[in-house]
Amino acid sequence: MTTTTESRLSMTKWTATAASIWIQCFGGASYTFSIYSSALKSSQGYDQSTLDTVSVFKDIGANAGVLSGLLYSAVALNRRARFGGPWVVHVAGAIQCFAGYFFLYAAVAGLVERPPVTVVCLFMFFGAHSQTFFNTTSVVTGVQNFSDYGGTIVGIMKGFMGLSGAILVQFYDTLCKGNPSYFLLLLALLPTLVSILFMPFVRIYEACRAEIDKKYLNCFSAFALLIAAYLMVTIILRNIFTFSLWASVLTFTLLLLILFASPIGIAIKAQFMESKTRRETSTSTASDALLDKETSIEYDGEDMTLVSAMSSVNFWLLFIAMLCGMGTGLATINNMSQLGQSLGYTTVEINTFVSLWSIWNFLGRFGAGYVSDYLLHTRGWARPLLMALTQATMAVGHLVISSGFPGNLYVGSVIVGICYGSQWSLMPTISSEIFGVTHFGTIFNTIAIASPVGSYIFSVRVIGFIYDKEASGDDGSSCSGTLCFMLSFLIMASVAFFGFLVALVLFFRTKRFYHSIVLKRLRHLPN
């Protein structure tokens, strides 16, 4: 193999995709808060209210990604930027990740004197905030490189970010079991090193339309499903059986081998086939280039800035829909343990469906991106319609949880988890289409603020308030029975249904726009 060929294989949109997947696999440290929260609480002498305050800063940091979007627009998309490229955004994320989690490790391990709560909240924010920088870079770069299949690439990237919690827990179970402080040190080092190692490969490449894009994106999708299935089986087996050391090491090693070997294998094969196809069609280079330019579809039209987007009705419809969907979904997972305890589930059962939440979250993120692309390209269905349908389904999931029937949390957590994850895939893709890709990172991260806002409203002002009111009749701190959460989830079911109506309005407002996208694409498809 020549040096030129090796260079092409190492710096393409396909290796950029593989590198982004690896970064996403280790970037979701905020999803592992429950692993070290008890150690943080006991080492710092916190009560539950103080720990919840720290958790709120975690949620804000993990979802308020406006700064990452602004930085990406400034240094990655601005061709005139002197020191530009997606790597700058990764460096900013890596610095925050290391600083945030290393300080938390030092506090829990007793390396520093017990810090004030405000300082812990600040570093918790930094650690979680790094996630938005990794996520923004992977998602926006992916959409730039695969503009025809925005839903699929967003689903893949968001899906692996959703899976990262379960992947990191495997590191904890194998390398740090029984010592949460070591896990915090791992969170400080692992995502930071992985990001720095692979960030040179994450770049925006010249937009072109390749017929093989869909085929090999489907290969990455199949790989994502393989990892999800492997993790699900491992999680279930760990909760049924006690793994010996050799079993833990074996399953962990196999996971690492699959994680690192499969993406680069797919990337190399895709680039080889793409190069071969281009050589075979080199006689019609000029006409192909013109076709690429015409059919590399940009859904944006006018490429809105954040200010102009916020001045539109569509922005606020999308924001309100996300407030309803993401807010009620995040409130559900934040209270899953208390839900299980009030309904009499065992600790093993609670740990099982809490662990499996990341799998359902992944299936929603990945599935909604893939399915929305399929429905758009084959049926002409606008993506907001799928958003409306998932919000309506989420309302059903909240009703199932409120009912309290035997097994309700297993069924309800699957429904709500999948529908919650789907919002994280659909919202960024819709944002890139109706507001444009130039400031896409800033805009979708601004809309994502709806998640922690909604979580605060429904977790604290609805679930927490009603739970405390119901608990006042017992010992004042705990509650048992269906009444503890029934009213809360009936309210959240109503909110999710309202989100369905809002998303439906957005669908009718953008229906003609999406129809024009389909017509433009069909006009240039080969006969």
Buried (B, 14 or more C-beta within 10 A) or exposed (E): EEEEEEEBBBBBBBBBBBBBBBBBBBBBBBBBBBBBBEBBBEBBEBEEEBBBBBBBBBBBBBBBBBBBBBBBBBBBBEEEEEEBBBBBBBBBBBBBBBBBBBBBBBBBBEEEEEBEBEEBBBBBBBBBBBBBBBBBBBBBBBBBBBBBBBBBBBBBBBBBBBBBBBBBBBBBBBBBBEBBBBBBBBBBBBBBBBBBEBBBBBBBBEBBBBEBBBEBBBBBBEBBBEBBEBBBEBBBEBBEEEBEEEBBEEBBEEBEEBBEEBBBEBBBBBBBBBBEEEEEEEEEEEEBEEBBEEBBBBBBEEBBBBEBBBEBEBBBBBBBBBBBBBBBBBBBBBBBBBBBBBBEBEEEBBBBBBBBBBBBBBBBBBBBBBBBBBBBBEEBBBBBBBBBBBBBBBBBBBBBBBBBEEEBBBBBBBBBBBBBBBBBBBBBBBBBBBBBBBBBBBBBBBBBBBBBBBBBBBBBEBBBEBBEEBBEEEEEEEBEEBBBBBBBBBBBBBBBBBBBBBBBBBBEBBBEBBEEBBEBBEEEEEE
